[in-house]
Amino acid sequence: MPATKLPKDFESQMLELLGKAEFEQFKQAINNPSRTSIRLNSDKDFSLSWANTPIPWSKTGFFLEERPSFTLDPAIHAGAYYVQEASSIFIEHLLNSLAIPKGIYLDLAAAPGGKSTLLSAYLGNEGMLVANEVIQPRAQILKENIIKWGLGNTVVTNNDPDHFAPLQGFFDLVLVDAPCSGEGMFRKDPQARDEWSLDNVQLCSARQKRIMDQAGALVKADGYLVYSTCTFNEQENENMIRFLTEEFSYEPVRIPLDASWNIKETEVDADGKTFYGYRFFPHLVEGEGFFITVWKRSSEAYIQEPKRVKDFKHPFLKEVFNRESSILDEELGFDGTGKYFTLNDSYFRISKDWTLHFQKLSLHLSLKYFGVELGKKQKKDWIPNHEWALSTLPKKDFPAHELSESEAIEFLRKNDIEIPDLPIGWVLITYKELPLGWIKNLGNRVNNYYPKEWRIRM
């Protein structure tokens, strides 16, 4: 193994943090290969066939003994699992161990979507998630991953943090996975070592403070704020705890740990209280470098509840009224809890429990996607969208056709596939009973409706 090349200033920082003996272990660890890990979608029926080991702080996460070709596995395109770094899956333990109340959540810097799909899974049908990404191309990737996950409880937005100013005191939980100097990625991405500098650490810290200055105000009374980075230094981690507690009234939260996990708890004295941070070092845990902390908002803080709007007006969205929404739910075999909106004549479905919250969000934020897009309706017939295929909603009036692995890959390449004895009309294509998308049999030919921009190019 070649000698580890690290920036001198970074070495000095880590020596101070770890001491000489442990720093040598750290250097050796970041030269070893990373372990591949995934998190299963509990709402889709899928069994792992690869050799695997459970991630100790997760009920749905697994280390894989070898890294397969994910691109050529139809199950990943069906949203059966998400390839996610093991340390960041710790958020699952945070939510479950603290029994954080479900409600309306915000992931402020969400792309590509690992933490958002985790929050979506935790909320299930008991909450709504806003998954936001500032950068437009990354927001598109986030949207695709939310659609594949398929739970229909998420609004994808493309906004700067300051656009959320009208939503102060609105969220039950805000997660800020902050842009950082990336020290925790030195093993997984050796190029990150070349890009690191003390100047960049300072730039990242200043950016994080601007984000947290907005995020801190968005949490309602008794709600939770979660902050994470993939870096080790105190400037981007413990100092952010000190910064936030100077700006806002928050209470400390301590996460229960199993000692065998080797996660390092740190204490920060601020505002006359002891706050807690949690570090994942690659020489101690099976995972990349990571830092996370959580606060609880003071019970005296502001709560903003959305008010009923007599006539909801939006430049693009049209509300489908409750009676018609109930008729649609019954017609489609859904559970009766849906609320519908149309955009360019296409129907979208969200949970009616969150109608007022969604209306409020839509008036202030740039929406990229929300709920489940079902498609267009022509009289009694539906022209179904790909999003509906990948969702967990029923597709009761559509026949399904199961493909083999090789056939599924051809479908995902958007190639024509020959299937004898297909019924005429729309047919749901499945692999291992996981929906992949639609084809339409016109009698003389079969059209593949897999989205062109999503197709496998390998």
VENHUFEN-V444430 format. One record per residue. N is the residue number from 1. RES is the residue in one letter. SS is DSSP state (helix for helix, strand for strand, loop for the rest). Layout:
BEGIN
<<N/RES/SS> <N/RES/SS>>
END
This chain:
BEGIN
<<1/M/loop> <2/P/loop> <3/A/loop> <4/T/loop> <5/K/loop> <6/L/loop> <7/P/loop> <8/K/helix> <9/D/helix> <10/F/helix> <11/E/helix> <12/S/helix> <13/Q/helix> <14/M/helix> <15/L/helix> <16/E/helix> <17/L/helix> <18/L/helix> <19/G/loop> <20/K/helix> <21/A/helix> <22/E/helix> <23/F/helix> <24/E/helix> <25/Q/helix> <26/F/helix> <27/K/helix> <28/Q/helix> <29/A/helix> <30/I/loop> <31/N/loop> <32/N/loop> <33/P/loop> <34/S/loop> <35/R/loop> <36/T/loop> <37/S/strand> <38/I/strand> <39/R/strand> <40/L/strand> <41/N/loop> <42/S/loop> <43/D/loop> <44/K/loop> <45/D/loop> <46/F/loop> <47/S/loop> <48/L/loop> <49/S/loop> <50/W/loop> <51/A/loop> <52/N/strand> <53/T/strand> <54/P/strand> <55/I/loop> <56/P/loop> <57/W/loop> <58/S/loop> <59/K/loop> <60/T/loop> <61/G/strand> <62/F/strand> <63/F/strand> <64/L/strand> <65/E/loop> <66/E/loop> <67/R/loop> <68/P/loop> <69/S/loop> <70/F/helix> <71/T/helix> <72/L/helix> <73/D/loop> <74/P/helix> <75/A/helix> <76/I/helix> <77/H/helix> <78/A/loop> <79/G/loop> <80/A/loop> <81/Y/strand> <82/Y/strand> <83/V/strand> <84/Q/loop> <85/E/loop> <86/A/loop> <87/S/helix> <88/S/helix> <89/I/helix> <90/F/helix> <91/I/helix> <92/E/helix> <93/H/helix> <94/L/helix> <95/L/helix> <96/N/helix> <97/S/helix> <98/L/loop> <99/A/loop> <100/I/loop> <101/P/loop> <102/K/loop> <103/G/loop> <104/I/strand> <105/Y/strand> <106/L/strand> <107/D/strand> <108/L/loop> <109/A/loop> <110/A/loop> <111/A/loop> <112/P/loop> <113/G/loop> <114/G/helix> <115/K/helix> <116/S/helix> <117/T/helix> <118/L/helix> <119/L/helix> <120/S/helix> <121/A/helix> <122/Y/helix> <123/L/helix> <124/G/helix> <125/N/helix> <126/E/helix> <127/G/loop> <128/M/strand> <129/L/strand> <130/V/strand> <131/A/strand> <132/N/strand> <133/E/loop> <134/V/loop> <135/I/loop> <136/Q/helix> <137/P/helix> <138/R/helix> <139/A/helix> <140/Q/helix> <141/I/helix> <142/L/helix> <143/K/helix> <144/E/helix> <145/N/helix> <146/I/helix> <147/I/helix> <148/K/helix> <149/W/helix> <150/G/loop> <151/L/loop> <152/G/loop> <153/N/loop> <154/T/strand> <155/V/strand> <156/V/strand> <157/T/strand> <158/N/loop> <159/N/loop> <160/D/loop> <161/P/helix> <162/D/helix> <163/H/helix> <164/F/helix> <165/A/helix> <166/P/helix> <167/L/helix> <168/Q/loop> <169/G/loop> <170/F/loop> <171/F/strand> <172/D/strand> <173/L/strand> <174/V/strand> <175/L/strand> <176/V/strand> <177/D/strand> <178/A/loop> <179/P/loop> <180/C/loop> <181/S/loop> <182/G/loop> <183/E/helix> <184/G/helix> <185/M/helix> <186/F/loop> <187/R/loop> <188/K/loop> <189/D/loop> <190/P/loop> <191/Q/helix> <192/A/helix> <193/R/helix> <194/D/helix> <195/E/helix> <196/W/loop> <197/S/loop> <198/L/helix> <199/D/helix> <200/N/helix> <201/V/helix> <202/Q/helix> <203/L/helix> <204/C/helix> <205/S/helix> <206/A/helix> <207/R/helix> <208/Q/helix> <209/K/helix> <210/R/helix> <211/I/helix> <212/M/helix> <213/D/helix> <214/Q/helix> <215/A/helix> <216/G/helix> <217/A/helix> <218/L/helix> <219/V/strand> <220/K/strand> <221/A/strand> <222/D/strand> <223/G/strand> <224/Y/strand> <225/L/strand> <226/V/strand> <227/Y/strand> <228/S/strand> <229/T/strand> <230/C/loop> <231/T/loop> <232/F/loop> <233/N/loop> <234/E/loop> <235/Q/loop> <236/E/loop> <237/N/loop> <238/E/helix> <239/N/helix> <240/M/helix> <241/I/helix> <242/R/helix> <243/F/helix> <244/L/helix> <245/T/helix> <246/E/helix> <247/E/helix> <248/F/loop> <249/S/loop> <250/Y/strand> <251/E/strand> <252/P/strand> <253/V/loop> <254/R/loop> <255/I/loop> <256/P/loop> <257/L/loop> <258/D/loop> <259/A/helix> <260/S/helix> <261/W/helix> <262/N/loop> <263/I/loop> <264/K/strand> <265/E/strand> <266/T/strand> <267/E/strand> <268/V/strand> <269/D/strand> <270/A/strand> <271/D/loop> <272/G/loop> <273/K/strand> <274/T/strand> <275/F/strand> <276/Y/strand> <277/G/strand> <278/Y/strand> <279/R/strand> <280/F/strand> <281/F/loop> <282/P/loop> <283/H/loop> <284/L/loop> <285/V/loop> <286/E/loop> <287/G/loop> <288/E/loop> <289/G/loop> <290/F/strand> <291/F/strand> <292/I/strand> <293/T/strand> <294/V/strand> <295/W/strand> <296/K/strand> <297/R/strand> <298/S/loop> <299/S/loop> <300/E/loop> <301/A/loop> <302/Y/loop> <303/I/loop> <304/Q/loop> <305/E/loop> <306/P/loop> <307/K/loop> <308/R/loop> <309/V/loop> <310/K/loop> <311/D/loop> <312/F/loop> <313/K/loop> <314/H/loop> <315/P/loop> <316/F/loop> <317/L/loop> <318/K/strand> <319/E/strand> <320/V/loop> <321/F/loop> <322/N/helix> <323/R/helix> <324/E/helix> <325/S/helix> <326/S/helix> <327/I/helix> <328/L/helix> <329/D/helix> <330/E/helix> <331/E/helix> <332/L/helix> <333/G/loop> <334/F/loop> <335/D/loop> <336/G/loop> <337/T/loop> <338/G/strand> <339/K/strand> <340/Y/strand> <341/F/strand> <342/T/strand> <343/L/strand> <344/N/loop> <345/D/loop> <346/S/strand> <347/Y/strand> <348/F/strand> <349/R/strand> <350/I/strand> <351/S/strand> <352/K/helix> <353/D/helix> <354/W/helix> <355/T/helix> <356/L/helix> <357/H/helix> <358/F/helix> <359/Q/helix> <360/K/helix> <361/L/helix> <362/S/helix> <363/L/helix> <364/H/helix> <365/L/loop> <366/S/loop> <367/L/strand> <368/K/strand> <369/Y/strand> <370/F/strand> <371/G/loop> <372/V/strand> <373/E/strand> <374/L/strand> <375/G/strand> <376/K/strand> <377/K/strand> <378/Q/strand> <379/K/loop> <380/K/loop> <381/D/strand> <382/W/strand> <383/I/strand> <384/P/strand> <385/N/loop> <386/H/helix> <387/E/helix> <388/W/helix> <389/A/helix> <390/L/helix> <391/S/loop> <392/T/loop> <393/L/loop> <394/P/loop> <395/K/loop> <396/K/loop> <397/D/loop> <398/F/loop> <399/P/strand> <400/A/strand> <401/H/strand> <402/E/strand> <403/L/loop> <404/S/loop> <405/E/helix> <406/S/helix> <407/E/helix> <408/A/helix> <409/I/helix> <410/E/helix> <411/F/helix> <412/L/helix> <413/R/loop> <414/K/loop> <415/N/loop> <416/D/loop> <417/I/loop> <418/E/loop> <419/I/loop> <420/P/loop> <421/D/loop> <422/L/loop> <423/P/loop> <424/I/loop> <425/G/strand> <426/W/strand> <427/V/strand> <428/L/strand> <429/I/strand> <430/T/strand> <431/Y/strand> <432/K/loop> <433/E/loop> <434/L/strand> <435/P/strand> <436/L/strand> <437/G/strand> <438/W/strand> <439/I/strand> <440/K/strand> <441/N/strand> <442/L/loop> <443/G/loop> <444/N/loop> <445/R/loop> <446/V/strand> <447/N/strand> <448/N/strand> <449/Y/loop> <450/Y/loop> <451/P/loop> <452/K/helix> <453/E/helix> <454/W/helix> <455/R/loop> <456/I/loop> <457/R/loop> <458/M/loop>>
END
